[in-house]
Amino acid sequence: MEKNRNYFIAIALSVVIVLAWQFLYMNPRIEQQRRAEEARQAQQQTTQQQPAPGAAPGATVEGAPPASPTQAAATATREESIARSQRVAIDTNAIAGSINLTGARFDDIRLKDYHETVDDSSPIITLFSPSDTKEGYFTELGYVAAADVGGVPGPTTVWTLASGDKLTETTPVTLTYTNDKGVVFSRTVSIDEHYMISIADKVENPGQAAISFATYGRVTRNNKPAIPPVFVIHEGFLGVSGKDGSLTEEKYKDVEETPVTIAKATGGWLGITDKYWAAAIVPPQTTPFETRYSHITGNQPSYQADFKSDPMTVEPGQSIELKSLVFAGAKEVPLVDRYESEYSIPKFDLLIDWGWFYFITKPMFKMMDFFFRYFGNFGVAILLTTIVVKALFFPLASKQYASMANMKRVQPKMEELKAKHGDDRMAMQQAMMQLYKEEKINPVAGCWPMLLQIPVFFALYKVIYVTIEMRHAPFFGWIHDLSAPDPTSLFNLFGLLPYDVPHFLMIGVWPLIMGITMFLQMRMNPTPPDPTQAMIFTWMPLIFTFMLASFPAGLVIYWAWNNTLSISQQALIMKRHGAKIELFDNLKGLFKRKPVQSK
């Protein structure tokens, strides 16, 4: 009983710590960051532009990638900025937007398949916006070179549209630029039916002397996300340097303090990721390049992931061709996996944050996606995946419940030992160990299955929270988005009363179902005799109901269904071992009137 008491107290303290962390630290922190973001944006609107730092087009090869062209503080609207620049339209099944001929910059991309809310009439997602807007976010590729090469394409270069009038899945476009030394730069841009843009660059040297230049590329955004990410997902800079390199993840706040430079390597990719969307550059994979993640201060602060290649030489009368890729879109799992294989991009699947339990999380998604393709509902896929997981863990669960059944069977003998040894704890422990040995009981056997299932639960949480396939995925009835909390609340009678309730009182139908199933599962076992343990035993389902009410509905549905399966499984196994099922007696005891003691 001493071990049980400590176990329940540990759980209670964990719950208190989680609640205290959420209400005393996370909520004030989120509010503080929101106010800071509003103040920063207000400051940007009133600050006048100073000359931008960094190398200008035509800088030496040893310089850093060029900075953005000098501009006023980001006050233009998106529509104004797009209207006043020369552009080539982009129109595919998945993307609408345009290429800015100044800098050959991808700064206007919207995702046709995704809307801002579950309502299909809401605006589609805007990923990229011009640099002179508050939401500026773009990708650009260019060159740096010594002065004797002449001007090379950079942020302010205006390219000429040589062929094609619109970028589609079937019609590429070609841009050209010839500098003052006669060096010809041409760029052919093509796009697939989803989110991968292919860029084929060619540099021709018609002169009498060799020329040397380096290439650069960058993903730049003016603002980090307004809503800070939760701890289970990475949002910010990421990339892989080298064909066998490891993943690098950098948070915005860390780069604000100190820029991060990754050692030169051949192969890899770099970019910026949000929860569901990402922008990434895959540089030419045969030339070494250096990667940098930085926060650029000035009139228009921005966050930038960039690379610069080693110098390349083109002999007189010769040319060189380079191939790069730009990903700009939704992080759909099958699509990202396909790109990794099709283009041989090292570890590109890590663009999706699968977490520490990658080896569990990704296979679990694959299973859920398999069921979804058959049944067309991710909620049903979660239920079926839970059944498979329960089946895989059935041998362990059988040992757990068998251990619990055996512990109940010897409970009378343990009470005898307690009466016999009284307060002599040492003698009691020795007698109990001897009893366990005689009855062939391992008291720890019931704990291991529970511990082993924790990574599975966390992996499922990651799948539901981070995969875009769960975004706006409906279940049945009132659940229109499995990645969002249950939208109903007990405190306005699930919408029958015409008023909104505070966020912390949004206790929906599914959290209540989860709490009831957890309550029933705990009542499958005898109520602890210790008053403190009994109180924890009684209140824990209620505490978890409030805690999980703000979790994604898909996870709460999983937990409720998992509890239901566990109740059935426990009843079956305990009946097989001849142990009494305490559920009905415990429920009767709750409503049984206690006799009044006479004074």
C-alpha angles and dihedrals in degrees: 000000000000090000091049091050092052090046094055093044090052091052092048092050090049091053092048091050093050092049093045091049092052099046102032101037116012099044095048090044093053091048091048092051091048092054092045090052092051091049092049092051091048089051091051091054093055100040120097119228121259124194109291117244124237138058121320123222108290094036119149119282089246092060128098122265111286119271124235116285116269109275142160119265111290101274102127120106118241092249093049093050094048093046096054097053133072110253147176114221123239116207122166135140090269107028138050121185144078146262117245107228088210101088090352082261127177099220104136115063128143125179113232097195097056131065130195092243137018088267108096089211091063118101118282119250116279110211106168127036132173119278094245093063127084089246093048111162124155149144126229138177124197149135141267122200146157119278094254090065091062126229114337127199112279141141096309099039114119108215124207121235102235101174139003126034102217133026110234136149090272103031120061122192129223124213125191139192128181117195131212092270093055095254108150120217118188128179126193114197122196132169136200127225091274131029110312118108117194119207121195112190125191126188118194122193111201093168132101097249135057117259129211128202142152129221128230137188134184145184109210132181129178098214136030116228113295092224111062113234121250119246096258095067135050119228119176136046123001140157148140119245114203131011090272097029128129127247117271118205122184127181122225093241093052093052090048088064100041130004114238121225121191118210118258115274141159116249132009138094142250140200151119124285135199126188095277105004135055144181118207139168124213105199122205103298098216099059124069115244138181121230126213134184114196149158112231114208127200136085090329109031113204143173117236139189109191144161135203122198131218114270117278126203129217116194122220112287091010135106138207130211126209131187124205136168133215122197115198118164150049121346096236108174101223091044096050090048090050092051091051090055100036097048097029092238108171113244093340090153087073087074080091112066102236091166133215093316092058090141089060102030100055096045088048090055090048089054093048091046089051091055091044092057089055100041103024095224125095091202090060088045089056091052093049092045089053090054091051092048091049089050091051091050094042095103091052093043089049090056090047095052092039088055090049091049091051091048089054091048092057094041093105091053090049090053088052090052091049091052091046099050100032111183095352096114095179094054090044092053093048092048092049092050089051090050091051090051094050093046092042093237125154107200091195093056091084093057103052098065090053092050093047092054094056093081089049091053092048091047091053090049089054092049093052094042104043108030116092090214087075093050109109089351108152129219118186131304115353097356105099097156122038091192092059129067121268102280096213128088134205089214095068093035091258094302099320091111114065102236139083122243128217116273095250090056094054094117103160134192096268095049087052091050089049091050092050093049090048090050091051092046092053090047089060085082130058117273109256112254093223110091093221092051091045091053092051089045090055101042101040096085090052092049092049090048090059092042096051095042089088094047122099111285090235091061093048090049089051092050094048092048092045090052090050092051090046092054091053092044094048093048091051095048095044091049089051090054093047095246120145117252105228098194100099095040090050092050091049089049091057092061098034112110112237115231115254111243114230117234 
